[in-house]
Amino acid sequence: MNKILVVDDQKTVCYSLRRFLQSEGYDVLTATSGEDALSVLNDVKPDLVIMDVRMPGMDGLEVLQKIKESHPKIQVIMMTAFSTTEKAIYAIKLGAYDYLAKPFDNDELLIRVKDAIKTRELMEEVVTFDEVKDYRGGERIIGKSSQMLDIYKQIGRVAPTDATVLIRGESGAGKELIARAIYHYSNRADKPFLAINCSAIPEQLLESELFGYERGAFTGADSKRIGKFEQCSGGTLFLDEIGDMPLPLQAKVLRVLQDGRFQRLGGAETVETDVRIIAATNKNLEEMGKSGAFREDLYYRINVVTINVSPLRERKEDIKELVHYFIQKYNRKLGKKIKGITSEALKSLEEQPWYGNVRELENVIQKTMVFCSSDYLSSECCETLRLQKMSCASLEEAIQNLVDMAFRDGCHERFQNIVSTLEKNMVKRAMELTKGNQVHAARLLGISRNTLRKKSEDTL
């Protein structure tokens, strides 16, 4: 359970935030002064601190500086009144993750909290390529093939520099892990590491995410917002799927790479930042440049050092080591004691094309382990999963038939009923398959335990 420390001299604010965050599944501690906050911090290292800027005695900015000196990877969200927004901007320069202007909406707070804790986890979870037995300190990049050995050498050479890196490879090949490894072995390892998926966010939202915006920049912009380039100053920004970045945004990103300056959306002030860029793509940027879909000048800027990640089907000698690593990993997460995999099952896995690469292999091992009741993953377990995978096509067909039937009969006032019924049945079946274990059922569904608990209550 993630720990959050709330610091505010008003006890009512501490109380209300503690109640709300506890209802969302967080372990919440409170302090009513900067001095108390530092005392609590030394005893219990929280994942996140939410702190007021203005407090009697030691104010929020002074506490923030001390936190960053002693615990640089603990994330801090500052709370501020509208009249002290500039102090909050200064807090960002001191290393705060973000700020919230009072009064703020609980939904907005929850989004910031989740983002900050995710950032803390990415910074704390060290990615290594060292062979360590029963490694528990983070994640490992696995593989002894010649392709992977070359990648380890490249990481070692490029990490200590500030060079921009472009990581190329198919989806699921492990590009983000490589980006995080470069960060952890860099000189910026005690500064922020932020990741943003350029293909998952609509253009207008992506621009505000990257560059921030001024109050009144557009409808709904009720306060100034800090973007990732400003938030990440001094650290490393990972731009995943940069090939999907819209052309207008490419021009703004190019300017940041050229002179370290940009303007917030709707603003005239020039903001300076010092950010190392690591980008990743599964697309052919050279061809996109020729067709005008990607700026060639930006391509040359991000292509200072290129790391090419081979698909798993071209380095099948790594599959055995990957399988054993994932078994070890999900033994801990699922509470299992599976000892390994049979030679027949391993051979079956090595014969697969793995178009989804390492991500697909990990997903298969995880699902197989959920249903495996023996000491070793067998070919029968993998065959069952393969048949389940083959049935996905028929599942999609069944869903399409259901959709067609709903529209044919008229969807008026039935949409929510259809979605709700499907959701209830999936939750019920997941609980049956995991024998009522909410942690395992949540992982099976790909949702949080807290979300599962709420949905389970709704089905009663």
C-alpha positions as a Markdown table, in Angstrom:
| # | Residue | x | y | z |
|---|---|---|---|---|
| 1 | Met | 0.0 | 0.0 | 0.0 |
| 2 | Asn | 1.4 | 3.4 | -1.0 |
| 3 | Lys | 2.1 | 5.8 | 1.8 |
| 4 | Ile | 1.2 | 9.5 | 1.6 |
| 5 | Leu | 2.1 | 12.3 | 4.0 |
| 6 | Val | -0.2 | 15.2 | 4.1 |
| 7 | Val | 1.2 | 18.4 | 5.6 |
| 8 | Asp | -1.0 | 21.4 | 6.4 |
| 9 | Asp | -1.3 | 23.7 | 9.4 |
| 10 | Gln | -5.1 | 23.4 | 9.1 |
| 11 | Lys | -6.2 | 20.3 | 10.8 |
| 12 | Thr | -9.4 | 20.2 | 8.9 |
| 13 | Val | -7.5 | 20.0 | 5.6 |
| 14 | Cys | -5.4 | 17.1 | 6.9 |
| 15 | Tyr | -8.5 | 15.3 | 8.1 |
| 16 | Ser | -10.5 | 15.7 | 4.9 |
| 17 | Leu | -7.6 | 14.7 | 2.7 |
| 18 | Arg | -6.8 | 11.7 | 4.9 |
| 19 | Arg | -10.4 | 10.5 | 4.7 |
| 20 | Phe | -10.5 | 10.9 | 0.9 |
| 21 | Leu | -7.2 | 9.3 | 0.2 |
| 22 | Gln | -7.8 | 6.4 | 2.6 |
| 23 | Ser | -11.1 | 5.7 | 0.8 |
| 24 | Glu | -9.0 | 5.3 | -2.4 |
| 25 | Gly | -6.8 | 2.7 | -0.8 |
| 26 | Tyr | -3.8 | 4.8 | 0.4 |
| 27 | Asp | -2.0 | 4.7 | 3.8 |
| 28 | Val | -2.1 | 8.3 | 4.9 |
| 29 | Leu | -0.1 | 10.1 | 7.6 |
| 30 | Thr | -0.5 | 13.7 | 8.6 |
| 31 | Ala | 1.6 | 16.6 | 10.0 |
| 32 | Thr | 0.6 | 20.1 | 10.9 |
| 33 | Ser | 4.0 | 21.8 | 10.6 |
| 34 | Gly | 7.1 | 21.6 | 8.6 |
| 35 | Glu | 9.1 | 20.4 | 11.6 |
| 36 | Asp | 6.7 | 17.6 | 12.3 |
| 37 | Ala | 6.7 | 16.6 | 8.6 |
| 38 | Leu | 10.5 | 16.2 | 8.6 |
| 39 | Ser | 10.3 | 14.1 | 11.8 |
| 40 | Val | 7.7 | 11.8 | 10.2 |
| 41 | Leu | 9.7 | 11.6 | 7.0 |
| 42 | Asn | 12.7 | 10.3 | 8.8 |
| 43 | Asp | 10.7 | 7.6 | 10.5 |
| 44 | Val | 8.5 | 6.5 | 7.6 |
| 45 | Lys | 9.6 | 7.2 | 4.1 |
| 46 | Pro | 6.4 | 8.0 | 2.2 |
| 47 | Asp | 5.9 | 7.6 | -1.5 |
| 48 | Leu | 4.4 | 11.0 | -1.8 |
| 49 | Val | 4.1 | 14.3 | 0.2 |
| 50 | Ile | 1.2 | 16.6 | -0.3 |
| 51 | Met | 2.1 | 19.9 | 1.4 |
| 52 | Asp | 0.8 | 23.5 | 1.8 |
| 53 | Val | 3.2 | 26.2 | 0.6 |
| 54 | Arg | 2.3 | 28.7 | 3.4 |
| 55 | Met | 2.7 | 27.4 | 6.9 |
| 56 | Pro | 3.8 | 29.2 | 10.1 |
| 57 | Gly | 7.4 | 28.5 | 11.2 |
| 58 | Met | 9.2 | 26.4 | 8.5 |
| 59 | Asp | 7.2 | 27.0 | 5.3 |
| 60 | Gly | 6.5 | 24.5 | 2.6 |
| 61 | Leu | 9.4 | 25.7 | 0.3 |
| 62 | Glu | 12.0 | 25.3 | 3.1 |
| 63 | Val | 10.6 | 21.8 | 3.9 |
| 64 | Leu | 10.7 | 20.9 | 0.2 |
| 65 | Gln | 14.3 | 21.9 | -0.1 |
| 66 | Lys | 15.2 | 19.7 | 2.9 |
| 67 | Ile | 13.2 | 16.8 | 1.5 |
| 68 | Lys | 15.0 | 17.0 | -1.8 |
| 69 | Glu | 18.4 | 17.2 | -0.1 |
| 70 | Ser | 17.8 | 14.0 | 1.9 |
| 71 | His | 15.3 | 12.0 | -0.1 |
| 72 | Pro | 15.5 | 13.3 | -3.8 |
| 73 | Lys | 13.2 | 10.6 | -5.2 |
| 74 | Ile | 10.3 | 11.2 | -2.8 |
| 75 | Gln | 7.7 | 13.1 | -4.8 |
| 76 | Val | 6.1 | 16.3 | -3.5 |
| 77 | Ile | 2.8 | 18.0 | -4.6 |
| 78 | Met | 2.4 | 21.5 | -3.2 |
| 79 | Met | -0.9 | 23.1 | -2.3 |
| 80 | Thr | -1.3 | 26.8 | -2.8 |
| 81 | Ala | -3.9 | 29.6 | -2.8 |
| 82 | Phe | -4.5 | 31.4 | -6.1 |
| 83 | Ser | -2.7 | 34.4 | -4.8 |
| 84 | Thr | 0.5 | 32.4 | -4.3 |
| 85 | Thr | 0.7 | 30.6 | -7.7 |
| 86 | Glu | 4.2 | 32.1 | -8.4 |
| 87 | Lys | 5.5 | 30.4 | -5.2 |
| 88 | Ala | 4.2 | 27.1 | -6.6 |
| 89 | Ile | 6.1 | 27.7 | -9.8 |
| 90 | Tyr | 9.2 | 28.3 | -7.8 |
| 91 | Ala | 8.5 | 25.1 | -5.9 |
| 92 | Ile | 8.6 | 23.2 | -9.3 |
| 93 | Lys | 12.1 | 24.7 | -9.9 |
| 94 | Leu | 13.1 | 23.4 | -6.4 |
| 95 | Gly | 12.0 | 19.9 | -7.4 |
| 96 | Ala | 8.3 | 19.6 | -6.5 |
| 97 | Tyr | 6.5 | 17.2 | -8.8 |
| 98 | Asp | 3.4 | 19.4 | -9.2 |
| 99 | Tyr | 1.1 | 21.8 | -7.5 |
| 100 | Leu | -2.6 | 22.2 | -6.9 |
| 101 | Ala | -4.4 | 25.6 | -6.5 |
| 102 | Lys | -6.9 | 25.7 | -3.7 |
| 103 | Pro | -9.8 | 24.9 | -3.8 |
| 104 | Phe | -9.2 | 21.8 | -5.9 |
| 105 | Asp | -11.4 | 19.0 | -7.1 |
| 106 | Asn | -10.8 | 15.5 | -5.5 |
| 107 | Asp | -10.8 | 13.9 | -9.0 |
| 108 | Glu | -8.0 | 16.2 | -10.1 |
| 109 | Leu | -6.1 | 15.5 | -6.9 |
| 110 | Leu | -6.4 | 11.8 | -7.5 |
| 111 | Ile | -5.0 | 12.1 | -11.0 |
| 112 | Arg | -2.0 | 14.0 | -9.7 |
| 113 | Val | -1.5 | 11.5 | -6.9 |
| 114 | Lys | -1.5 | 8.5 | -9.2 |
| 115 | Asp | 0.9 | 10.2 | -11.6 |
| 116 | Ala | 3.3 | 11.2 | -8.9 |
| 117 | Ile | 3.4 | 7.8 | -7.3 |
| 118 | Lys | 3.9 | 6.2 | -10.7 |
| 119 | Thr | 6.9 | 8.5 | -11.3 |
| 120 | Arg | 8.3 | 7.6 | -7.9 |
| 121 | Glu | 8.0 | 3.9 | -8.7 |
| 122 | Leu | 9.8 | 4.4 | -12.1 |
| 123 | Met | 12.6 | 6.3 | -10.4 |
| 124 | Glu | 13.0 | 3.8 | -7.5 |
| 125 | Glu | 12.7 | 0.6 | -9.5 |
| 126 | Val | 16.2 | 0.1 | -10.8 |
| 127 | Val | 16.5 | -1.6 | -14.1 |
| 128 | Thr | 19.6 | -3.7 | -14.3 |
| 129 | Phe | 21.2 | -6.1 | -16.8 |
| 130 | Asp | 23.4 | -7.8 | -14.3 |
| 131 | Glu | 22.8 | -11.4 | -13.6 |
| 132 | Val | 21.7 | -11.6 | -10.0 |
| 133 | Lys | 20.1 | -14.7 | -8.5 |
| 134 | Asp | 16.6 | -14.0 | -7.1 |
| 135 | Tyr | 16.8 | -10.3 | -8.0 |
| 136 | Arg | 14.2 | -8.3 | -6.0 |
| 137 | Gly | 15.4 | -4.8 | -6.3 |
| 138 | Gly | 13.6 | -3.8 | -9.5 |
| 139 | Glu | 13.5 | -5.2 | -13.0 |
| 140 | Arg | 16.1 | -6.8 | -15.3 |
| 141 | Ile | 16.7 | -6.6 | -19.0 |
| 142 | Ile | 17.1 | -10.3 | -19.9 |
| 143 | Gly | 19.1 | -11.9 | -22.6 |
| 144 | Lys | 22.5 | -13.3 | -23.5 |
| 145 | Ser | 22.1 | -13.2 | -27.3 |
| 146 | Ser | 24.7 | -11.2 | -29.3 |
| 147 | Gln | 22.0 | -8.6 | -30.0 |
| 148 | Met | 21.4 | -8.1 | -26.3 |
| 149 | Leu | 25.1 | -8.0 | -25.4 |
| 150 | Asp | 25.5 | -5.2 | -27.9 |
| 151 | Ile | 22.6 | -3.3 | -26.2 |
| 152 | Tyr | 24.2 | -3.7 | -22.8 |
| 153 | Lys | 27.5 | -2.1 | -24.2 |
| 154 | Gln | 25.5 | 0.7 | -25.7 |
| 155 | Ile | 23.7 | 1.5 | -22.5 |
| 156 | Gly | 27.0 | 1.5 | -20.6 |
| 157 | Arg | 28.5 | 3.9 | -23.1 |
| 158 | Val | 25.6 | 6.4 | -23.6 |
| 159 | Ala | 24.2 | 6.5 | -20.0 |
| 160 | Pro | 26.9 | 8.8 | -18.4 |
| 161 | Thr | 26.5 | 11.3 | -21.2 |
| 162 | Asp | 23.6 | 13.7 | -21.9 |
| 163 | Ala | 23.2 | 12.6 | -25.5 |
| 164 | Thr | 19.7 | 12.2 | -26.9 |
| 165 | Val | 18.9 | 8.6 | -27.5 |
| 166 | Leu | 16.5 | 7.0 | -30.0 |
| 167 | Ile | 15.4 | 3.5 | -29.2 |
| 168 | Arg | 13.9 | 1.6 | -32.2 |
| 169 | Gly | 12.1 | -1.7 | -32.2 |
| 170 | Glu | 8.7 | -3.4 | -32.4 |
| 171 | Ser | 6.0 | -3.0 | -29.8 |
| 172 | Gly | 6.6 | -5.1 | -26.7 |
| 173 | Ala | 10.4 | -5.5 | -27.3 |
| 174 | Gly | 11.4 | -3.7 | -24.1 |
| 175 | Lys | 12.2 | -0.1 | -25.3 |
| 176 | Glu | 10.9 | 1.5 | -22.1 |
| 177 | Leu | 13.1 | -0.8 | -19.9 |
| 178 | Ile | 16.1 | 0.2 | -21.9 |
| 179 | Ala | 15.2 | 3.9 | -21.5 |
| 180 | Arg | 14.9 | 3.4 | -17.7 |
| 181 | Ala | 18.2 | 1.6 | -17.6 |
| 182 | Ile | 19.9 | 4.5 | -19.3 |
| 183 | Tyr | 18.3 | 6.8 | -16.8 |
| 184 | His | 19.4 | 4.7 | -13.7 |
| 185 | Tyr | 23.0 | 4.6 | -14.9 |
| 186 | Ser | 23.1 | 8.3 | -15.8 |
| 187 | Asn | 24.3 | 11.4 | -14.0 |
| 188 | Arg | 20.6 | 12.4 | -13.7 |
| 189 | Ala | 19.5 | 9.3 | -11.7 |
| 190 | Asp | 18.5 | 11.5 | -8.6 |
| 191 | Lys | 16.4 | 13.8 | -10.8 |
| 192 | Pro | 12.9 | 13.2 | -12.3 |
| 193 | Phe | 12.2 | 10.5 | -14.9 |
| 194 | Leu | 8.9 | 11.1 | -16.7 |
| 195 | Ala | 7.4 | 9.0 | -19.4 |
| 196 | Ile | 4.7 | 10.0 | -21.8 |
| 197 | Asn | 3.1 | 8.0 | -24.6 |
| 198 | Cys | 2.7 | 10.2 | -27.7 |
| 199 | Ser | 0.3 | 7.9 | -29.3 |
| 200 | Ala | -2.1 | 7.5 | -26.4 |
| 201 | Ile | -3.0 | 11.2 | -25.9 |
| 202 | Pro | -5.0 | 13.4 | -28.3 |
| 203 | Glu | -3.0 | 16.3 | -29.9 |
| 204 | Gln | -4.4 | 19.2 | -27.8 |
| 205 | Leu | -4.0 | 17.3 | -24.5 |
| 206 | Leu | -0.5 | 16.2 | -25.5 |
| 207 | Glu | 0.6 | 19.8 | -26.1 |
| 208 | Ser | -0.7 | 20.9 | -22.7 |
| 209 | Glu | 0.9 | 17.8 | -21.1 |
| 210 | Leu | 4.3 | 18.6 | -22.6 |
| 211 | Phe | 4.3 | 22.4 | -22.3 |
| 212 | Gly | 1.7 | 23.3 | -19.8 |
| 213 | Tyr | -0.7 | 26.2 | -20.1 |
| 214 | Glu | -1.6 | 29.6 | -18.7 |
| 215 | Arg | -4.9 | 30.4 | -17.0 |
| 216 | Gly | -7.5 | 31.1 | -19.6 |
| 217 | Ala | -5.5 | 29.5 | -22.4 |
| 218 | Phe | -8.6 | 27.6 | -23.4 |
| 219 | Thr | -12.1 | 26.7 | -22.0 |
| 220 | Gly | -11.6 | 24.9 | -18.7 |
| 221 | Ala | -8.1 | 26.3 | -18.1 |
| 222 | Asp | -9.0 | 27.7 | -14.7 |
| 223 | Ser | -5.4 | 27.9 | -13.4 |
| 224 | Lys | -1.8 | 27.8 | -14.6 |
| 225 | Arg | -0.6 | 24.2 | -15.3 |
| 226 | Ile | 3.0 | 23.0 | -15.4 |
| 227 | Gly | 4.0 | 20.7 | -18.3 |
| 228 | Lys | 6.4 | 17.8 | -18.4 |
| 229 | Phe | 9.3 | 19.8 | -19.9 |
| 230 | Glu | 9.2 | 22.2 | -17.0 |
| 231 | Gln | 8.4 | 19.5 | -14.5 |
| 232 | Cys | 11.3 | 17.4 | -15.6 |
| 233 | Ser | 14.0 | 20.1 | -15.7 |
| 234 | Gly | 17.3 | 18.5 | -14.6 |
| 235 | Gly | 16.0 | 15.0 | -15.3 |
| 236 | Thr | 15.1 | 12.7 | -18.2 |
| 237 | Leu | 11.9 | 12.7 | -20.3 |
| 238 | Phe | 11.0 | 9.6 | -22.2 |
| 239 | Leu | 8.9 | 10.2 | -25.3 |
| 240 | Asp | 7.5 | 6.8 | -26.2 |
| 241 | Glu | 6.1 | 6.3 | -29.7 |
| 242 | Ile | 7.4 | 9.7 | -30.9 |
| 243 | Gly | 6.6 | 8.7 | -34.5 |
| 244 | Asp | 2.9 | 9.3 | -33.6 |
| 245 | Met | 3.5 | 12.8 | -32.4 |
| 246 | Pro | 1.5 | 15.4 | -34.5 |
| 247 | Leu | 3.5 | 17.6 | -36.8 |
| 248 | Pro | 2.7 | 20.9 | -35.1 |
| 249 | Leu | 4.0 | 19.6 | -31.8 |
| 250 | Gln | 7.2 | 18.3 | -33.4 |
| 251 | Ala | 8.1 | 21.9 | -34.2 |
| 252 | Lys | 7.8 | 22.9 | -30.5 |
| 253 | Val | 9.7 | 19.8 | -29.4 |
| 254 | Leu | 12.5 | 20.7 | -31.9 |
| 255 | Arg | 12.8 | 24.2 | -30.4 |
| 256 | Val | 13.3 | 22.7 | -26.9 |
| 257 | Leu | 16.0 | 20.4 | -28.2 |
| 258 | Gln | 17.7 | 23.2 | -29.9 |
| 259 | Asp | 17.8 | 25.9 | -27.2 |
| 260 | Gly | 16.1 | 24.5 | -24.1 |
| 261 | Arg | 13.3 | 27.1 | -24.3 |
| 262 | Phe | 9.5 | 27.0 | -24.9 |
| 263 | Gln | 6.3 | 28.8 | -24.0 |
| 264 | Arg | 3.3 | 27.5 | -22.1 |
| 265 | Leu | 0.1 | 27.2 | -24.1 |
| 266 | Gly | -1.5 | 30.6 | -24.2 |
| 267 | Gly | 1.5 | 32.3 | -22.6 |
| 268 | Ala | 4.1 | 34.8 | -23.7 |
| 269 | Glu | 6.7 | 34.0 | -21.1 |
| 270 | Thr | 9.8 | 32.0 | -22.3 |
| 271 | Val | 10.5 | 29.1 | -20.0 |
| 272 | Glu | 14.0 | 27.6 | -19.8 |
| 273 | Thr | 14.5 | 23.9 | -19.1 |
| 274 | Asp | 17.3 | 21.4 | -19.0 |
| 275 | Val | 15.9 | 18.0 | -20.0 |
| 276 | Arg | 17.6 | 14.9 | -21.5 |
| 277 | Ile | 15.4 | 13.3 | -24.1 |
| 278 | Ile | 15.1 | 9.6 | -24.7 |
| 279 | Ala | 12.7 | 8.7 | -27.5 |
| 280 | Ala | 11.3 | 5.4 | -28.8 |
| 281 | Thr | 9.4 | 4.4 | -31.9 |
| 282 | Asn | 8.3 | 1.3 | -33.8 |
| 283 | Lys | 8.0 | 3.2 | -37.0 |
| 284 | Asn | 10.3 | 4.0 | -39.9 |
| 285 | Leu | 11.1 | 7.6 | -39.3 |
| 286 | Glu | 13.2 | 7.9 | -42.4 |
| 287 | Glu | 10.3 | 7.0 | -44.6 |
| 288 | Met | 8.0 | 9.2 | -42.6 |
| 289 | Gly | 10.4 | 12.1 | -43.1 |
| 290 | Lys | 10.4 | 11.6 | -46.9 |
| 291 | Ser | 6.6 | 11.6 | -47.0 |
| 292 | Gly | 6.3 | 14.6 | -44.8 |
| 293 | Ala | 4.8 | 12.8 | -41.8 |
| 294 | Phe | 7.8 | 13.4 | -39.6 |
| 295 | Arg | 10.1 | 16.4 | -39.5 |
| 296 | Glu | 13.5 | 15.5 | -40.8 |
| 297 | Asp | 15.2 | 18.2 | -38.7 |
| 298 | Leu | 13.6 | 16.7 | -35.5 |
| 299 | Tyr | 14.7 | 13.2 | -36.6 |
| 300 | Tyr | 18.3 | 14.3 | -36.9 |
| 301 | Arg | 18.0 | 15.9 | -33.4 |
| 302 | Ile | 16.7 | 12.8 | -31.7 |
| 303 | Asn | 18.9 | 10.4 | -33.6 |
| 304 | Val | 22.2 | 11.3 | -31.9 |
| 305 | Val | 22.6 | 7.7 | -30.6 |
| 306 | Thr | 20.4 | 4.9 | -31.9 |
| 307 | Ile | 19.7 | 1.6 | -30.0 |
| 308 | Asn | 18.0 | -1.0 | -32.2 |
| 309 | Val | 16.1 | -3.7 | -30.2 |
| 310 | Ser | 15.7 | -7.0 | -32.1 |
| 311 | Pro | 12.3 | -8.7 | -32.0 |
| 312 | Leu | 12.1 | -11.8 | -29.9 |
| 313 | Arg | 11.7 | -14.1 | -32.8 |
| 314 | Glu | 15.2 | -13.2 | -33.9 |
| 315 | Arg | 16.8 | -14.0 | -30.6 |
| 316 | Lys | 15.0 | -17.1 | -29.5 |
| 317 | Glu | 18.0 | -18.2 | -27.4 |
| 318 | Asp | 16.8 | -15.6 | -24.9 |
| 319 | Ile | 13.4 | -17.2 | -24.4 |
| 320 | Lys | 14.6 | -19.8 | -21.8 |
| 321 | Glu | 16.1 | -17.1 | -19.5 |
| 322 | Leu | 13.1 | -14.8 | -20.0 |
| 323 | Val | 10.7 | -17.6 | -19.0 |
| 324 | His | 12.6 | -18.4 | -15.8 |
| 325 | Tyr | 12.8 | -14.7 | -14.9 |
| 326 | Phe | 9.0 | -14.3 | -15.4 |
| 327 | Ile | 8.3 | -17.5 | -13.3 |
| 328 | Gln | 10.4 | -16.0 | -10.5 |
| 329 | Lys | 8.7 | -12.6 | -10.8 |
| 330 | Tyr | 5.1 | -14.0 | -10.8 |
| 331 | Asn | 5.8 | -16.5 | -8.0 |
| 332 | Arg | 6.2 | -13.4 | -5.8 |
| 333 | Lys | 3.3 | -11.5 | -7.2 |
| 334 | Leu | 0.8 | -14.4 | -7.3 |
| 335 | Gly | 2.0 | -16.2 | -4.2 |
| 336 | Lys | 2.9 | -19.3 | -6.2 |
| 337 | Lys | 5.7 | -21.8 | -5.8 |
| 338 | Ile | 6.2 | -23.0 | -9.4 |
| 339 | Lys | 9.7 | -24.4 | -9.8 |
| 340 | Gly | 10.2 | -24.1 | -13.5 |
| 341 | Ile | 9.0 | -25.3 | -16.9 |
| 342 | Thr | 9.2 | -28.7 | -18.6 |
| 343 | Ser | 11.4 | -29.1 | -21.7 |
| 344 | Glu | 8.4 | -29.9 | -23.9 |
| 345 | Ala | 6.6 | -26.7 | -22.8 |
| 346 | Leu | 9.8 | -24.6 | -23.3 |
| 347 | Lys | 10.3 | -26.1 | -26.8 |
| 348 | Ser | 6.7 | -25.2 | -27.6 |
| 349 | Leu | 7.3 | -21.6 | -26.5 |
| 350 | Glu | 10.5 | -21.3 | -28.5 |
| 351 | Glu | 8.6 | -22.4 | -31.7 |
| 352 | Gln | 6.1 | -19.5 | -31.4 |
| 353 | Pro | 6.6 | -16.4 | -33.6 |
| 354 | Trp | 5.9 | -13.9 | -30.7 |
| 355 | Tyr | 4.7 | -11.0 | -32.7 |
| 356 | Gly | 4.0 | -9.3 | -29.4 |
| 357 | Asn | 7.6 | -9.9 | -28.4 |
| 358 | Val | 8.7 | -10.0 | -24.7 |
| 359 | Arg | 5.4 | -8.4 | -23.6 |
| 360 | Glu | 3.4 | -11.2 | -25.1 |
| 361 | Leu | 5.7 | -13.9 | -23.6 |
| 362 | Glu | 5.3 | -12.3 | -20.2 |
| 363 | Asn | 1.6 | -12.1 | -20.5 |
| 364 | Val | 1.4 | -15.8 | -21.5 |
| 365 | Ile | 3.6 | -16.9 | -18.6 |
| 366 | Gln | 1.5 | -14.9 | -16.1 |
| 367 | Lys | -1.8 | -16.3 | -17.3 |
| 368 | Thr | -0.4 | -19.8 | -17.4 |
| 369 | Met | 0.8 | -19.5 | -13.9 |
| 370 | Val | -2.6 | -18.3 | -12.7 |
| 371 | Phe | -4.2 | -21.6 | -13.8 |
| 372 | Cys | -1.3 | -23.9 | -13.2 |
| 373 | Ser | -1.8 | -26.2 | -10.2 |
| 374 | Ser | 1.5 | -28.3 | -10.5 |
| 375 | Asp | 5.1 | -27.6 | -9.7 |
| 376 | Tyr | 6.2 | -27.0 | -13.3 |
| 377 | Leu | 4.6 | -25.3 | -16.3 |
| 378 | Ser | 3.7 | -28.1 | -18.7 |
| 379 | Ser | 2.9 | -28.3 | -22.3 |
| 380 | Glu | -0.7 | -29.0 | -21.3 |
| 381 | Cys | -0.9 | -25.7 | -19.5 |
| 382 | Cys | 0.6 | -23.8 | -22.5 |
| 383 | Glu | -1.7 | -25.7 | -24.9 |
| 384 | Thr | -4.8 | -24.7 | -22.8 |
| 385 | Leu | -3.6 | -21.1 | -23.0 |
| 386 | Arg | -3.0 | -21.4 | -26.7 |
| 387 | Leu | -6.5 | -22.7 | -27.3 |
| 388 | Gln | -7.8 | -19.8 | -25.2 |
| 389 | Lys | -5.8 | -17.4 | -27.5 |
| 390 | Met | -7.2 | -19.1 | -30.6 |
| 391 | Ser | -10.7 | -18.5 | -29.2 |
| 392 | Cys | -10.1 | -14.8 | -29.1 |
| 393 | Ala | -11.2 | -14.5 | -32.7 |
| 394 | Ser | -14.5 | -16.2 | -31.9 |
| 395 | Leu | -14.9 | -14.0 | -28.8 |
| 396 | Glu | -14.5 | -10.9 | -31.0 |
| 397 | Glu | -17.0 | -12.3 | -33.4 |
| 398 | Ala | -19.5 | -12.9 | -30.5 |
| 399 | Ile | -19.1 | -9.4 | -29.2 |
| 400 | Gln | -19.6 | -8.0 | -32.7 |
| 401 | Asn | -22.8 | -10.1 | -33.1 |
| 402 | Leu | -24.0 | -8.7 | -29.7 |
| 403 | Val | -23.3 | -5.2 | -30.8 |
| 404 | Asp | -25.1 | -5.7 | -34.1 |
| 405 | Met | -28.1 | -7.2 | -32.3 |
| 406 | Ala | -28.2 | -4.3 | -29.9 |
| 407 | Phe | -28.3 | -1.8 | -32.7 |
| 408 | Arg | -30.8 | -3.8 | -34.6 |
| 409 | Asp | -33.2 | -4.0 | -31.7 |
| 410 | Gly | -32.5 | -0.3 | -30.7 |
| 411 | Cys | -29.9 | 0.8 | -28.2 |
| 412 | His | -32.0 | 3.5 | -26.5 |
| 413 | Glu | -31.5 | 3.2 | -22.7 |
| 414 | Arg | -29.8 | -0.2 | -23.2 |
| 415 | Phe | -26.2 | 0.7 | -23.6 |
| 416 | Gln | -25.4 | 1.0 | -19.9 |
| 417 | Asn | -27.3 | -2.3 | -19.2 |
| 418 | Ile | -25.2 | -4.2 | -21.7 |
| 419 | Val | -21.9 | -2.8 | -20.5 |
| 420 | Ser | -22.9 | -3.4 | -16.9 |
| 421 | Thr | -24.0 | -7.0 | -17.5 |
| 422 | Leu | -20.7 | -7.8 | -19.3 |
| 423 | Glu | -18.7 | -6.2 | -16.5 |
| 424 | Lys | -20.5 | -8.0 | -13.7 |
| 425 | Asn | -20.0 | -11.4 | -15.4 |
| 426 | Met | -16.3 | -10.8 | -15.9 |
| 427 | Val | -15.8 | -9.8 | -12.3 |
| 428 | Lys | -17.8 | -12.8 | -11.1 |
| 429 | Arg | -15.9 | -15.2 | -13.3 |
| 430 | Ala | -12.5 | -13.8 | -12.3 |
| 431 | Met | -13.4 | -14.3 | -8.6 |
| 432 | Glu | -14.4 | -17.9 | -9.3 |
| 433 | Leu | -11.2 | -18.7 | -11.2 |
| 434 | Thr | -9.1 | -17.2 | -8.4 |
| 435 | Lys | -11.2 | -18.8 | -5.7 |
| 436 | Gly | -12.1 | -15.4 | -4.3 |
| 437 | Asn | -8.6 | -14.0 | -4.1 |
| 438 | Gln | -9.1 | -10.3 | -4.9 |
| 439 | Val | -5.4 | -9.6 | -5.5 |
| 440 | His | -5.2 | -12.3 | -8.1 |
| 441 | Ala | -8.6 | -11.5 | -9.6 |
| 442 | Ala | -7.6 | -7.8 | -10.0 |
| 443 | Arg | -4.4 | -8.8 | -11.8 |
| 444 | Leu | -6.4 | -11.2 | -14.1 |
| 445 | Leu | -8.7 | -8.4 | -15.0 |
| 446 | Gly | -6.0 | -5.7 | -15.3 |
| 447 | Ile | -7.6 | -3.4 | -12.7 |
| 448 | Ser | -6.7 | -2.2 | -9.2 |
| 449 | Arg | -7.8 | -4.1 | -6.2 |
| 450 | Asn | -9.7 | -1.1 | -5.0 |
| 451 | Thr | -11.6 | -0.9 | -8.3 |
| 452 | Leu | -12.3 | -4.6 | -8.1 |
| 453 | Arg | -13.7 | -4.2 | -4.6 |
| 454 | Lys | -16.1 | -1.5 | -5.8 |
| 455 | Lys | -17.2 | -3.5 | -8.8 |
| 456 | Ser | -17.7 | -6.6 | -6.6 |
| 457 | Glu | -19.9 | -4.6 | -4.3 |
| 458 | Asp | -22.0 | -3.4 | -7.3 |
| 459 | Thr | -22.6 | -7.0 | -8.3 |
| 460 | Leu | -24.1 | -7.9 | -5.0 |
